[in-house]
């Protein structure tokens, strides 16, 4: 499906979600630039891509908690699937917590893998809900960018 057909949205909220999602890449980029330019004397006291990425990963799981509470089609979904979705909604936050507990640079790779897993789950779960067609395309694009930034960040900090 051609994403360009869906660029001109009629809904202002859709435009705002896309804009804020794209702007949400900025902390990843700022953290990466800081790692590139100030490797030994970081401007940010923390590895910004890792910490911000953990927050975003938690948010991506929490989306499903909110969806299960508010979706008007949830009566059409089996109780078993609802239970899986509710359980899934907290798994990214648990992973994020574990990632932040450990200081090893390998946790950045684990975080990147978590983003990929969340994307794969999104690809599967989306069939149960009425998401706008552009949502999955946006999520794919953002996941690709975030994964590459995290992988690049790992190679910059692995020896620090």
Helices and strands as residue ranges (DSSP letters): G 3-6, H 12-23, H 26-37, H 48-70, G 74-76, H 79-101, H 106-125, G 126-128, H 133-157
